[in-house]
């Protein structure tokens, strides 16, 4: 039977930091995709949004 060593707080902290970086990168990727989609569809959706704004306004 192999003996398992307890996980040190440094290892847990390093894993937590790595997870935080992964979530930050994922959030950045989602933001880039959203900005690209709004930029690509901006010209197409500008007219309908303007019509709605003028109707409400």
C-alpha beads as a LAMMPS data file, in Angstrom:
LAMMPS data file: protein, C-alpha beads

57 atoms
56 bonds

1 atom types
1 bond types

-500.0 500.0 xlo xhi
-500.0 500.0 ylo yhi
-500.0 500.0 zlo zhi

Masses

1 110.0

Atoms # bond

1 1 1 0.000 0.000 0.000
2 1 1 1.402 3.405 -0.912
3 1 1 1.351 6.201 1.567
4 1 1 -0.322 9.391 0.434
5 1 1 1.108 12.688 1.521
6 1 1 -1.246 15.439 2.596
7 1 1 -1.709 18.319 0.180
8 1 1 0.071 21.424 1.342
9 1 1 -1.633 24.805 1.414
10 1 1 0.870 26.025 -1.189
11 1 1 -0.307 23.382 -3.664
12 1 1 -3.949 24.242 -3.029
13 1 1 -3.187 27.936 -3.455
14 1 1 -1.336 27.266 -6.731
15 1 1 -4.261 25.226 -8.067
16 1 1 -6.714 27.926 -7.043
17 1 1 -4.583 30.538 -8.815
18 1 1 -4.431 28.396 -11.947
19 1 1 -8.216 28.011 -11.923
20 1 1 -8.604 31.765 -11.564
21 1 1 -6.363 32.340 -14.574
22 1 1 -8.324 29.791 -16.609
23 1 1 -11.619 31.507 -15.757
24 1 1 -10.143 34.905 -16.634
25 1 1 -8.974 33.609 -20.015
26 1 1 -12.370 32.071 -20.669
27 1 1 -14.094 35.329 -19.784
28 1 1 -11.738 37.254 -22.066
29 1 1 -12.458 34.846 -24.939
30 1 1 -16.216 35.231 -24.445
31 1 1 -15.829 39.026 -24.428
32 1 1 -13.847 38.937 -27.676
33 1 1 -16.481 36.733 -29.333
34 1 1 -19.272 39.058 -28.172
35 1 1 -17.466 42.151 -29.439
36 1 1 -16.781 40.461 -32.775
37 1 1 -20.437 39.453 -33.103
38 1 1 -21.687 42.949 -32.303
39 1 1 -19.186 44.448 -34.759
40 1 1 -20.138 41.991 -37.504
41 1 1 -23.882 42.376 -36.987
42 1 1 -23.816 46.072 -36.118
43 1 1 -24.547 47.279 -39.625
44 1 1 -27.336 44.761 -40.086
45 1 1 -29.099 45.573 -36.840
46 1 1 -28.584 49.348 -36.810
47 1 1 -31.664 50.111 -38.932
48 1 1 -34.173 48.008 -36.939
49 1 1 -32.863 49.433 -33.649
50 1 1 -33.136 52.968 -35.010
51 1 1 -36.725 52.331 -36.112
52 1 1 -37.624 50.978 -32.669
53 1 1 -35.929 53.926 -30.974
54 1 1 -37.754 56.450 -33.137
55 1 1 -41.073 54.686 -32.529
56 1 1 -40.562 54.717 -28.771
57 1 1 -38.906 58.091 -28.644

Bonds

1 1 1 2
2 1 2 3
3 1 3 4
4 1 4 5
5 1 5 6
6 1 6 7
7 1 7 8
8 1 8 9
9 1 9 10
10 1 10 11
11 1 11 12
12 1 12 13
13 1 13 14
14 1 14 15
15 1 15 16
16 1 16 17
17 1 17 18
18 1 18 19
19 1 19 20
20 1 20 21
21 1 21 22
22 1 22 23
23 1 23 24
24 1 24 25
25 1 25 26
26 1 26 27
27 1 27 28
28 1 28 29
29 1 29 30
30 1 30 31
31 1 31 32
32 1 32 33
33 1 33 34
34 1 34 35
35 1 35 36
36 1 36 37
37 1 37 38
38 1 38 39
39 1 39 40
40 1 40 41
41 1 41 42
42 1 42 43
43 1 43 44
44 1 44 45
45 1 45 46
46 1 46 47
47 1 47 48
48 1 48 49
49 1 49 50
50 1 50 51
51 1 51 52
52 1 52 53
53 1 53 54
54 1 54 55
55 1 55 56
56 1 56 57
